[in-house]
Amino acid sequence: MWSLQRQERLYRPPDCRVCPETAADDRRSTLGDVSPLPVVDISPYRHDPHSDGSLKVAEALVAACHNVGFAYITGHGVDPALHDRLFELADSFFDLPLPQRQTLAIANSAAFRGYTTLGDERTNGKSDWREQIDFGPEQPAPETLDGEAWLRLRGPNQWPSALPDLKPTMLTWMDQMNTLGLTALRALAVGLRQPADRFDDAFLPEADTHVKVINYPPRPDEATEQGVGTHHDTGVLTFIAQDSTGLQVSTVDGFVDAPPLEDGYIMNLGEMLQRSTNGYLRATPHRVVSPVDAARTSIAFFFNPSYESVFEAIELPPDLARQAPGGEHQMIDDEIHAVFGDNNLRTRLRSHPDVAARHYADLS
């Protein structure tokens, strides 16, 4: 089990020595007191994607992603020791002196890799009360500015020399999260009554995944309640690990808390899946409220496809198609581009005007 030093703030399910089926039921009933998000044990699909149990997992995932667009994923197979070590390294990074962190400034990177100083990222035009460091696959930067602007989103990471263990730990964890992402995506495809590999081409042989390691300091006043403002994710799937409450999900009853679940990742959908399912699967708006008394740490893994990937609506079975309201957002006027690179870049440029000014001035 995950053994973070901060685990006293984690939601802990009842006695874990019961059988898996009972444990899952207990998690649902207890967590349901504080959050309506479903809990899905993905292990049957991981172990045998052709079993009867795996079909139930696929159906449960699709139901969650159709109704609320968020779910807790357990039985994911990610090494808990690796997960714990990554959180330890995150704490160590944010404990480094600010000038040392700022040598890795995200403005150094056209690929949006590096450190963002507290308050420098924006959502909906307003500063987010958080600091973070972003990583992606180790890739060479493009040699020229010719071609699509989103090609510049590929490049090397910036690693802190004071934490040499961060690079191998992060890259190993990303490999395991890639496996989880592909497993969940294939289960969703099956639940939509598509071939399991329906979306594989967008991720294989290589995907443009992304990681944010985030520190949310306690708010100094009520004006800094926005840890990160209400938004939709641009990609396909997001997996979130967190050490305390703060994440909130938009539902028909308003925003609800999504507290941590020990041994579980929170999964939500990005705009590419919403577009490709004509809105049957939802990219749900969500936000983070700044903590009051103690800092909050979270690590978000964005299981994003290659930037070249094009997502057009797939043909759904008639009963599902009748429940698909359309692939564009229903509540806001924000176009979802078919090419993932276009979709991702538009959001990055809004969020990081310093990177936009330094590396994308030719687009203005």
C-alpha positions in Angstrom: 0.0 0.0 0.0 1.2 3.5 -0.6 2.9 4.7 2.5 3.4 8.5 2.1 4.4 10.3 5.3 1.4 12.5 4.7 -0.9 9.5 4.6 -2.9 10.6 7.7 -4.7 13.0 5.3 -5.5 10.3 2.8 -8.9 8.6 2.6 -8.2 5.1 3.9 -10.7 2.3 3.1 -11.9 -0.2 5.7 -9.9 -3.3 6.6 -8.0 -4.2 3.5 -7.7 -7.9 4.6 -11.1 -8.7 3.1 -11.6 -10.2 -0.4 -11.2 -7.8 -3.3 -14.9 -7.7 -4.2 -15.8 -6.8 -0.6 -13.0 -4.2 -0.4 -14.3 -2.5 -3.6 -17.8 -2.4 -2.2 -16.5 -1.0 1.1 -14.6 1.7 -0.8 -17.6 2.7 -2.8 -19.9 2.9 0.2 -17.5 4.8 2.4 -16.1 7.1 -0.2 -19.7 7.8 -1.4 -20.2 9.7 1.9 -17.8 12.4 0.6 -17.7 11.9 -3.2 -20.0 10.6 -5.8 -17.2 9.4 -8.0 -17.2 5.7 -8.8 -14.4 3.3 -7.9 -13.3 0.9 -10.7 -10.9 -2.0 -10.0 -9.1 -2.4 -13.3 -7.1 -5.5 -12.3 -9.4 -8.0 -14.1 -8.9 -6.3 -17.4 -5.1 -6.0 -16.8 -4.7 -9.7 -16.0 -7.0 -11.1 -18.8 -8.7 -8.7 -21.2 -10.8 -11.5 -22.6 -12.4 -12.6 -19.4 -16.0 -12.0 -18.3 -14.6 -9.9 -15.4 -12.8 -7.7 -17.9 -16.0 -6.9 -19.8 -17.6 -5.8 -16.5 -14.6 -3.5 -16.0 -15.0 -2.0 -19.5 -18.7 -1.4 -18.9 -18.1 0.2 -15.5 -15.4 2.5 -17.0 -17.6 3.6 -19.8 -20.5 4.2 -17.4 -18.3 6.4 -15.2 -16.9 8.3 -18.1 -20.3 8.9 -19.6 -22.1 10.0 -16.5 -19.5 12.1 -14.5 -16.3 11.8 -16.5 -14.2 10.9 -13.5 -13.5 7.6 -11.6 -11.1 6.3 -9.0 -8.9 3.5 -10.6 -7.6 0.8 -8.3 -5.8 -2.5 -9.1 -3.7 -0.4 -11.5 -0.4 -2.3 -11.2 1.8 0.8 -10.6 4.6 0.0 -8.2 3.7 1.6 -4.8 7.3 2.0 -3.8 8.0 3.9 -7.0 4.9 6.1 -6.4 6.0 6.8 -2.8 9.5 7.7 -3.9 8.2 10.1 -6.5 6.3 12.0 -3.8 9.4 12.1 -1.6 11.3 13.6 -4.5 8.5 16.1 -5.2 8.8 17.3 -1.6 12.5 17.6 -1.9 12.3 19.6 -5.1 9.9 22.2 -3.7 12.2 22.4 -0.6 15.1 23.6 -2.8 15.9 27.3 -2.6 13.7 29.3 -5.0 16.7 30.6 -7.1 17.7 27.0 -7.6 14.3 26.0 -8.8 14.1 29.0 -11.1 17.2 27.9 -13.0 14.9 25.4 -14.5 12.3 28.0 -15.6 9.7 26.8 -18.0 10.4 29.9 -20.1 13.7 28.2 -21.1 11.8 25.6 -23.0 9.6 25.8 -26.1 8.4 22.4 -25.1 6.9 23.7 -21.8 9.2 21.6 -19.7 10.5 23.0 -16.4 9.6 25.0 -13.3 6.7 27.5 -13.0 7.0 30.0 -10.2 4.1 30.4 -7.8 1.3 32.3 -9.5 2.9 32.4 -13.0 0.5 30.0 -14.7 -2.9 31.2 -15.7 -6.4 29.6 -16.1 -9.3 31.7 -17.5 -6.9 34.7 -17.5 -6.3 34.5 -13.7 -3.2 33.4 -11.9 -3.2 29.9 -10.3 -1.9 29.7 -6.8 0.5 26.9 -7.4 4.1 26.1 -8.4 5.0 23.1 -10.5 7.6 21.4 -12.6 6.6 19.8 -15.9 8.2 16.8 -17.7 7.6 14.7 -20.8 9.3 12.0 -22.8 13.0 12.7 -23.4 12.9 14.0 -27.0 15.1 16.1 -29.2 13.9 19.6 -30.0 13.1 20.3 -33.6 16.0 21.6 -35.6 14.0 24.3 -37.3 10.8 26.3 -36.9 9.4 25.0 -40.2 6.2 23.0 -40.1 3.4 23.0 -37.5 4.0 25.1 -34.5 3.1 22.3 -32.1 6.2 20.4 -33.2 8.0 22.7 -30.8 6.2 21.0 -27.9 8.8 18.2 -28.2 12.1 18.6 -26.5 14.3 17.7 -23.6 13.4 17.9 -20.0 15.1 20.1 -17.4 16.3 18.1 -14.4 17.5 19.5 -11.0 21.1 18.5 -10.5 20.6 18.4 -6.7 18.1 15.5 -7.1 19.9 13.0 -9.5 17.3 10.3 -8.5 14.4 12.3 -9.9 15.1 11.5 -13.6 15.3 7.7 -13.4 12.4 7.6 -10.9 10.2 9.9 -13.0 10.9 8.1 -16.3 10.3 4.7 -14.8 7.0 5.8 -13.3 6.0 7.3 -16.6 6.6 4.0 -18.3 4.3 2.3 -15.8 1.7 5.0 -16.2 1.8 4.6 -20.0 1.0 0.9 -19.5 -1.9 1.9 -17.2 -3.2 4.5 -19.7 -3.2 2.1 -22.6 -4.9 -0.6 -20.5 -7.7 1.9 -19.5 -8.1 3.2 -23.0 -8.5 -0.3 -24.4 -11.0 -1.1 -21.8 -13.0 2.0 -22.7 -12.9 1.0 -26.4 -14.3 -2.4 -25.5 -17.0 -0.8 -23.3 -17.9 1.3 -26.3 -18.2 -1.9 -28.4 -15.2 -1.1 -30.5 -12.1 -3.2 -31.2 -9.8 -3.0 -28.1 -7.1 -1.4 -30.2 -9.4 1.3 -31.7 -7.3 4.1 -30.4 -3.8 2.4 -30.3 -2.4 4.2 -33.4 -2.5 7.5 -31.6 -0.2 6.2 -28.9 2.1 3.6 -30.5 5.0 3.4 -31.0 5.3 6.7 -29.0 3.0 9.1 -27.4 3.4 12.7 -26.3 2.5 12.2 -22.6 3.1 14.9 -20.0 3.5 15.1 -16.2 3.0 18.0 -13.8 4.4 17.8 -10.3 2.5 20.4 -8.4 2.8 22.2 -5.0 -0.3 24.1 -3.7 0.8 26.3 -0.8 -1.7 27.4 1.8 -3.6 30.5 0.6 -2.5 33.8 2.1 -6.1 35.2 1.8 -9.5 34.4 0.3 -8.5 36.1 -2.9 -6.1 33.2 -3.7 -8.7 30.4 -3.5 -7.9 29.4 -7.1 -5.3 26.7 -6.9 -6.1 26.1 -10.5 -9.2 27.5 -12.2 -12.1 25.6 -13.8 -10.9 23.9 -17.0 -11.1 20.8 -19.3 -8.1 18.7 -20.0 -7.0 18.7 -23.7 -5.8 15.2 -24.2 -7.3 11.7 -23.8 -6.9 10.5 -20.2 -5.5 12.1 -17.0 -4.4 10.2 -13.9 -4.1 12.2 -10.7 -2.3 11.3 -7.5 -2.7 13.6 -4.5 -2.0 13.8 -0.8 -5.0 15.8 0.3 -8.4 17.2 -0.7 -8.6 20.2 -3.0 -9.6 18.7 -6.4 -13.3 19.4 -7.2 -15.4 18.0 -10.1 -18.3 19.7 -11.8 -21.5 17.6 -11.5 -25.2 18.3 -12.0 -25.3 19.1 -8.3 -22.5 21.6 -8.5 -18.8 21.1 -7.7 -18.0 18.1 -5.4 -14.8 17.1 -3.7 -12.6 14.3 -5.1 -10.5 13.4 -2.0 -7.5 11.0 -2.2 -8.1 7.3 -2.2 -5.2 5.2 -0.9 -3.8 2.9 -3.6 -6.0 4.7 -6.2 -5.5 7.2 -9.0 -8.2 9.6 -10.1 -8.9 9.3 -13.8 -10.7 11.8 -16.0 -11.2 12.3 -19.7 -9.7 14.9 -22.0 -11.3 16.7 -25.0 -10.0 14.2 -27.6 -12.1 11.4 -26.3 -15.1 13.7 -25.9 -14.7 14.7 -29.6 -14.1 11.1 -30.9 -17.2 9.8 -29.1 -19.4 12.7 -30.1 -19.8 13.7 -26.5 -20.9 10.3 -25.2 -17.7 10.3 -23.0 -17.3 13.6 -21.1 -14.3 15.9 -20.6 -15.7 17.2 -17.3 -14.8 20.6 -16.0 -12.8 20.5 -12.8 -10.7 22.8 -10.5 -8.5 22.9 -7.5 -9.2 25.0 -4.4 -6.2 26.3 -2.6 -5.6 24.6 0.8 -6.1 26.6 4.0 -3.7 25.2 6.6 -1.1 22.9 4.9 0.4 22.6 1.5 -1.0 20.1 -1.0 1.0 18.0 -3.4 -0.3 16.4 -6.5 1.2 14.6 -9.6 -0.9 14.6 -12.8 0.0 12.2 -15.6 -1.5 13.2 -18.9 -1.9 10.2 -21.2 -1.7 12.2 -24.3 -1.5 10.9 -27.9 1.1 11.9 -30.4 0.7 15.5 -31.5 0.0 14.4 -35.1 -3.1 12.4 -34.0 -6.4 13.3 -35.5 -9.6 12.6 -33.6 -12.8 12.5 -35.5 -16.1 11.0 -34.3 -16.2 7.2 -34.4 -19.3 5.3 -35.2 -21.0 4.3 -32.0 -23.7 1.6 -31.6 -27.2 3.2 -32.1 -28.2 3.0 -28.4 -25.0 4.9 -27.4 -25.2 7.3 -30.3 -28.7 8.4 -29.1 -27.1 9.6 -25.8 -24.2 11.5 -27.4 -25.0 15.3 -27.3 -22.1 16.3 -29.6 -18.4 16.5 -29.3 -18.0 20.2 -28.6 -18.4 21.6 -25.1 -21.9 22.3 -24.1 -21.3 25.0 -21.5 -18.5 27.1 -22.9 -17.5 28.5 -26.3 -14.1 26.8 -26.8 -13.5 24.9 -30.0 -11.9 21.5 -29.7 -9.5 21.0 -32.6 -9.3 17.6 -34.3 -5.5 17.5 -34.4 -4.2 17.0 -30.8 -1.2 19.2 -31.3 -3.4 22.2 -32.2 -5.7 21.4 -29.3 -2.8 21.2 -26.8 -0.8 24.1 -28.0 -3.8 26.6 -27.8 -4.1 25.8 -24.0 -0.4 25.9 -23.3 0.0 29.3 -24.9 -2.9 30.8 -22.8 -1.5 29.3 -19.6 2.1 30.3 -20.0 2.4 33.8 -21.6 6.1 33.9 -20.8 6.8 30.8 -22.9 4.5 32.1 -25.6 6.3 35.4 -25.8 9.8 33.8 -25.9 9.2 30.9 -28.2 6.0 31.5 -30.2 6.0 35.2 -30.9 5.8 34.4 -34.7 2.3 33.1 -34.1 0.9 36.4 -33.0 
